[in-house]
Amino acid sequence: EQYKDYRKALERKDIDVVTIGSPDHWHTSMVLAALKAGKDVYCEKPLTLTIDEGKRIAKAVKESGRVMQVGTQQ
């Protein structure tokens, strides 16, 4: 299925993990939303644009207990 709003995909109970390959400025909000929805997350580099965003994500990962990975696809 295709969605115009990524949050609709996060509502699905049959999805356990998401891959985030959006423009860089969307990474933080999408990662946080996915973790809040109980999904494991793989996000392309760069994960964040600021140190504060990285701290927010680290806190969310710890609180959610979900798996979070960052990498590059080249």
LINVENWO-V464785 format. One record per run of one state. SS is the DSSP state (hx for helix, st for strand, lp for the rest). FROM is the first residue (numbers start at 1). LEN is the number of residues. Records with the same first field share a line. If there is no record, write none. Layout:
SS: FROM-LEN, FROM-LEN
//
This chain:
lp: 1-5, 11-6, 21-3, 37-3, 45-6, 65-3, 72-3
hx: 6-5, 24-13, 51-14
st: 17-4, 40-5, 68-4
//
